[in-house]
């Protein structure tokens, strides 16, 4: 679907008859919001990369706002730069998407170059930019578009690299910063987001970061796929085990978590 057609689809969000998939995703997001009691205040900041995950999250949070949950004033925060974690999508497309949803977009500038490009320091810079802007806007919560597969991949990385049965949590209060990280897509599979993004016409493939294309997270993704082919209930069982037995160590940390 061309992007211009997708914009008309977004524009008429209230007039559409939702598909079966859209109803399912909205239900899963509502369940996460309820189960973990996230989104407790307004305004709300959303970390927007321009990829399928964050755009899907923004779409549904805007749709859900005021319907069983707080009537939210949403701010989209986008980190721009020569290199970025996410798809190579223009600021104009992101700006148009936000305009159609009546969500203000705040563009933050990264100073990363190829010479100083490195995942950890880049991640910290991006988080600092997002955290500082969110506080400036009076937001006490920041929504990130991490989905169920992200959670499971992080679980494998922590288990295999550090011997810790731990992963991302749906809600992490950062007490030292007066900010809470929330993950509304916690119950949603990447394949479901991918299908929805294709339906809406905002799916993009290309990543701008030359380092991210060789990350250990991609190895974890491949490993999870192999395990799922041999054991079809791998994702369901790992996620259940994580909820039952996973460490909540990150809740006790005062430093910024890996997000």
N, C-alpha and C positions, 0 to 999 in steps of 0.2 A: 504494500500500500504506500503510495507516495506520501511524503511528509505533509504536504498541503492538505491532503484528504484527511490525514490523521488529525490535523488541527481542527477541522470542522467537526470531527468525531468528538474531540475533547470539548469543543465549544458547546456542544449540545448534550453535555453530560447528564443533565437532569431529565432530558427528553428521551433518552435511549431506553430500549428494552434490554436489560442485561442478559448476557449469554449465561449458559450453565457454568462455564468456567469463571466468569466474572462474579457470579453469585458465590461460588465456592471460595474464591480468593477473599472476597469481602468477609465471608463467614470466618475464615481462618484468621484474618487480621483482627476482626472483632473479638475472637476468642483469645488471642494473645493480649489484646488491650485489657480484656476483662480478667484473664487468669493472673496476669502479673501486675495488674493495677497501674498500667503505664498511661501516660498523658494525663497528668494531674493538674496541669496549669496551662494558661495561655498568656502570652504568645508562645508558639512552638517553632523551633528551628529545625529545618530539614537539611541534612548534608546531601547535596545534589551533585552527582558526578556526570549526569547526562546519559548514563547507561540504563539498561532495561530495569534493573532492580530499583534504583532510586526514583526513576520516573513512575514506575508502577506504584511504589509506596506513596509518592506525592499524589498521584491520581486518586488512590483509595482514601487517604487521610482527608483530602479535600471533600470527597464524596460522603464520607462518614461524619464529618464535622457537623455538630449540632443535632445528630440523629442517634440518640442514645448515649452520646458522649458530649464533652464540652464543645461549644461553638468556638472553633479555634481561629485565631489570627495566626496564619502560617507565614513564615519567612523561609525562603529557599536560599541556601548558602552554597555558592559554587566557586571552587578553587581553580583558577585559570593559570596557565603558564606554558612554557615551551614543551614540558613533559608533564603528563598527568596520569594518575591511576584511573583508567576508565576509557570509554570509547572516544575516537577522534570525531567529535561532533561540534559544530560551530556554536559560538555563543548566541548567534541569532536564532538558531533552532531552539535552544534551551530557553531563551528569552520569550520566544513566541509561545512555547508550551506553557510557561508560567503565566503569561498574559491571558491566555485563554482560560486558565483556571483562576484568574484574579489573585495570583500569589506574587508578592514582590520578590524580585530576584536580586541578591547581593553578590557581586562578583569580587572575589578576593584574589590577589595576585601572588603566585608562587615565584620565587627567585631561582628555582632549580635550573641548572644547565647540565649538559652531558658530562662536564668535568666533575661536578659535585653531586651527581645523581647516585643515590644509594637509598635502599628501601627504608631503613630505620629512621635516618635523619629526615628524609622526605616526609615520612608518615608523621613524625613529630611536628614538622613545620606546618603541615596541612591541618593537624589537630589544633595546633596553637591558633592558627588563623580562624578556624571555625569556632573554637571555644571563645576567643576574645570577641568576635563579632556577635555571637549569640548573647554573651553577657551584656554587650553594648546595647543590644536590642531588647534587653529585659527578659530573655528566654531562660527558663530554668531547666528545660529539657531539650536534647538534641536527638533527632531520629536518624539512625543510620540504616541503610538498605541491606543489611546482612540477612540472608535467608537461611533456610534449614540446611542446605548443602554447605554453606559457609561454616555453619556451626559444627557440622560433622567433619569437615576437612580440618578445622582448627583442633577438634578433638584428636584426630589422628596425628597431627603435627605435634601436639603437646605430649601425647602418649609415646610416640616414637622418638622424639628428640629430647624430652625432659622427664619421661616416666611419670607424667601427671595425667590423671583422668579428669581433665578439665577442659572447658571451652568457653566461648562467648556466652554471656547471660543475656536474657531479654531486657533486663533493667539493671544498671550499675550506677549507683549514686557516687559522684565524685565530690566528696565532702569538702576537700580542700579548695575546690573551684566553684562550689555552689551550683554545679551542673549535674544533671543525670543523663546518662546515655541510655537510649531506648531503642529496641529493635522490633518494630511492628510486624516484620515479615518472618518472625521466628518460626512459625509453623508452616511456611510456604516453601515448596520445593522449587529449585531453579528451573526445572523443566516446565512447571506451571507458569512461572513468570515469563519464560521464553515464549511460550505459546500465546500468552495474553499480549505481550509486547508486539508480537508479529501481527496479531489481530488488529491492534490499535495503530500499527505502523510506526512505532518508535524504537524498533530493535536495531542496534548497531553492533557490528562485529569488531572493528579495528581498535586495538589498544595503542595509545601513544607511547607507552613506556617500554623501552627496549630491555629493561631489567626485569620488569614484571612478566615478560613473555618466557623467562627462564626460571621462574620462582619455584621454590619447594611446594608452594600451595598447589601449583599445577600438577606436581607429582602426587600430592595427596588426592587431588581430584581423580587422577587416573587410577590410583590404587582403590579408591572408593568405587569406581566404575567396575573394576575387575572383581572386587569382592561381591558387588551386587549381582554380577553375572553368574557367579558361582553359588551365592546365597541370596536369593531374591528378597529376603526380609532384612537384609543388612542394615539399611537406613532406618527402618522402623525400630529394629531392636537396639541399635546403637543410640538412637535418640531417646528411647525409653530408658536404657541403662544410664544415660547421661542425666536425665531428669531425676532418676531415683538415687544414683550413687555419685554423680559428678561433684567435683569440688567447687565450693563457692569462695575460693581463695581470693579471687579478684575483688570481692566485696570488702576485703580487709586491707587492700592496697591503697596507698595514698597517692602513688604516682599515676601518670596517665597510662591506661592499659593499651595493649596492642589491639587496635580496632581495624 
